[in-house]
Amino acid sequence: MNKVKVDSVKKVEVALLKSKPPKLSINADGEVPTGGWSAGELVPWVYVQPPPDGIYDFDFVAEPPPADRVVTQAFTPISAEKVIDNVPKGLRGVLIHAASNQKEAML
């Protein structure tokens, strides 16, 4: 099944993990319009050259429930985490995109 953007992103946290070399941890919390969504994921944008402002973009996506499945009709929380092994030089923060909004978190 194809993943689609979640409805909204509510919170984003970013941190450098103490390792050699350092890794970047990104955590995002959001909402989806119904129950039954799964496999939240942060998908990085592909750049030809690094963003000049040092803020890297990610889409917050998840798998919607099958069309023939009965699900609750209420906004439901969803989360996703991504760990980046090779932190890009000059990275200052991340911008997480959902269907209806976006949120930024700086290092």
C-alpha positions, 0 to 999 in steps of 0.5 A: 500500500502507498503511504500518504502524508499524515493530516497534521504534525503537532510536535517535532524534536531533533537531537544529536546522539552521543556516538562516534560519529554523532547521529541525528535523531528526529521524532515527530508526533502528528494526527491522522483523520481516522483510526487504522493508520500505521507505519509512520515514517519521515521521508527525507527530501532529495537535494541536488545541493544542500539547502543554503539555510541548513534546514532539511525537509522531511515528509511525514507519511503513513499507511492509511487503512484499507478502504474496506476496513471499518475504522473509528472516525476520529482524529488519532495520534501517530508518531515517527522517528528517524535516525540519520547516521551521516549528519550533513555538514551545516545542518541547523534544523529540520522542517517536517511537512504534513498535509495541512501544516509543517513544523520546524525544529532547530538543533 
